[in-house]
């Protein structure tokens, strides 16, 4: 009987400790469980990146990778066109990964299809953030079978 009374007396403390553990797990565990998307990829130096427009150019010598998400503002929960131009670069496949920087929402990945010589295109729909605006990191990665190269840059979606 004494144990039951003791538990009733301190139940608020046990509840507070349990709540604290759950909140800590929600914010800390994703940092340790998310995959390392940069592993094994050589990234080009970027220039001309427009973070509010989703456009970026990467250069390595005479090779270029240019990524564009269209000329409109980037909006979550809408279909976003992606176009990648390759200059003096060949690719067996080309994928684009998206990762939320302020809040981990998983990895959104799409494989782009060849459109014309050196041009790949596709679409993606980004999940919506409750705050209304979110910082994302895009990675366009070319797989040549023997190596992976690409560019990465940050942009805002509303």
C-alpha positions as CSV (number, residue, x, y, z in Angstrom):
1,X,0.0,0.0,0.0
2,X,2.8,2.4,0.8
3,X,4.3,2.0,-2.8
4,X,0.9,2.9,-4.3
5,X,0.7,6.1,-2.2
6,X,4.3,7.0,-3.0
7,X,3.6,6.6,-6.8
8,X,0.5,8.8,-6.5
9,X,2.5,11.4,-4.7
10,X,5.2,11.5,-7.3
11,X,3.2,10.7,-10.4
12,X,3.5,14.3,-11.7
13,X,7.3,13.9,-11.6
14,X,7.2,10.6,-13.5
15,X,4.9,12.2,-16.1
16,X,7.3,15.2,-16.5
17,X,10.3,12.9,-16.9
18,X,8.5,10.8,-19.5
19,X,7.4,13.8,-21.4
20,X,10.9,15.2,-21.4
21,X,12.3,11.9,-22.7
22,X,9.8,11.9,-25.6
23,X,10.5,15.5,-26.6
24,X,14.3,15.0,-26.4
25,X,14.0,11.9,-28.6
26,X,11.9,13.8,-31.2
27,X,14.5,16.5,-31.6
28,X,17.7,14.5,-31.1
29,X,17.2,11.1,-32.8
30,X,16.6,12.4,-36.4
31,X,20.1,13.9,-36.3
32,X,21.6,10.5,-35.7
33,X,19.3,8.4,-37.9
34,X,19.4,10.5,-41.1
35,X,21.6,9.2,-43.9
36,X,24.8,10.9,-45.0
37,X,23.9,12.0,-48.5
38,X,27.4,13.5,-49.2
39,X,29.3,10.2,-48.7
40,X,31.2,9.2,-51.9
41,X,30.2,12.2,-53.9
42,X,32.6,14.8,-55.3
43,X,30.9,18.2,-55.4
44,X,31.7,20.9,-57.8
45,X,32.3,24.5,-56.7
46,X,29.0,26.4,-57.1
47,X,28.4,29.9,-58.4
48,X,25.5,32.0,-59.5
49,X,23.2,30.3,-57.0
50,X,19.9,32.1,-56.4
51,X,18.6,30.7,-53.1
52,X,15.1,32.2,-53.5
53,X,14.7,31.0,-57.1
54,X,16.3,27.5,-56.9
55,X,19.0,28.0,-59.6
56,X,22.6,27.1,-59.3
57,X,25.7,26.4,-61.5
58,X,28.5,24.1,-60.5
59,X,31.9,24.1,-62.3
60,X,34.9,21.8,-62.3
61,X,37.4,22.8,-65.1
62,X,35.4,22.9,-68.3
63,X,32.6,20.7,-66.9
64,X,29.4,22.4,-65.7
65,X,26.2,21.3,-64.0
66,X,23.3,23.8,-64.0
67,X,20.2,23.2,-62.0
68,X,17.0,25.2,-62.3
69,X,13.5,24.9,-60.7
70,X,11.8,27.2,-63.1
71,X,11.2,30.9,-62.8
72,X,8.4,30.9,-60.2
73,X,8.7,31.0,-56.4
74,X,9.3,27.5,-55.0
75,X,6.1,26.4,-53.2
76,X,5.6,23.3,-51.1
77,X,2.9,20.9,-52.0
78,X,3.0,21.9,-55.7
79,X,4.7,20.1,-58.6
80,X,8.1,21.7,-59.1
81,X,9.8,21.3,-62.5
82,X,13.5,20.4,-62.3
83,X,15.8,20.8,-65.3
84,X,19.5,20.0,-65.2
85,X,21.9,21.0,-68.0
86,X,25.2,19.1,-68.2
87,X,28.1,20.8,-70.0
88,X,31.0,18.4,-71.0
89,X,29.7,15.8,-68.5
90,X,28.2,12.4,-69.3
91,X,25.9,10.6,-66.9
92,X,24.6,7.1,-66.6
93,X,21.9,8.4,-64.3
94,X,21.0,11.7,-62.5
95,X,19.2,12.0,-59.3
96,X,18.2,15.0,-57.2
97,X,17.8,14.8,-53.4
98,X,16.1,17.3,-51.2
99,X,16.6,17.5,-47.5
100,X,15.1,20.0,-45.0
101,X,17.8,21.8,-43.1
102,X,15.9,23.4,-40.3
103,X,13.6,20.4,-39.8
104,X,14.5,16.9,-40.9
105,X,11.5,15.6,-43.0
106,X,13.2,12.7,-44.6
107,X,14.9,12.7,-48.0
108,X,12.8,13.5,-51.0
109,X,14.5,12.0,-54.1
110,X,13.7,11.9,-57.8
111,X,15.5,10.5,-60.7
112,X,15.6,12.8,-63.7
113,X,15.1,11.5,-67.2
114,X,17.1,12.5,-70.3
115,X,15.2,15.1,-72.4
116,X,17.7,16.2,-75.0
117,X,21.5,15.9,-75.3
118,X,22.9,17.0,-71.9
119,X,19.5,18.0,-70.5
120,X,17.7,16.0,-67.8
121,X,14.3,16.9,-66.4
122,X,11.6,15.8,-64.0
123,X,9.3,17.0,-61.2
124,X,9.2,16.9,-57.5
125,X,6.7,17.8,-54.8
126,X,8.1,19.0,-51.5
127,X,6.3,18.4,-48.2
128,X,4.9,21.5,-46.5
129,X,6.3,22.9,-43.3
130,X,4.0,24.2,-40.6
131,X,6.0,27.5,-40.3
132,X,5.2,28.5,-43.9
133,X,8.8,28.8,-45.1
134,X,11.5,26.2,-45.0
135,X,15.2,26.1,-46.0
136,X,16.0,23.0,-48.2
137,X,19.3,21.6,-49.5
138,X,19.2,20.3,-53.1
139,X,21.8,17.8,-54.4
140,X,22.0,17.0,-58.1
141,X,24.2,13.8,-58.3
142,X,25.5,12.3,-61.5
143,X,26.3,8.6,-61.4
144,X,28.8,7.5,-64.0
145,X,29.1,4.0,-62.8
146,X,32.7,4.5,-61.5
147,X,32.2,7.9,-59.7
148,X,29.5,10.2,-58.4
149,X,29.8,13.9,-58.9
150,X,27.3,16.7,-58.4
151,X,26.4,20.1,-56.9
152,X,24.6,21.0,-53.7
153,X,22.9,24.3,-52.8
154,X,20.3,25.7,-50.4
155,X,17.0,27.4,-51.3
156,X,13.8,28.5,-49.6
157,X,10.4,27.0,-50.2
158,X,7.2,28.7,-49.1
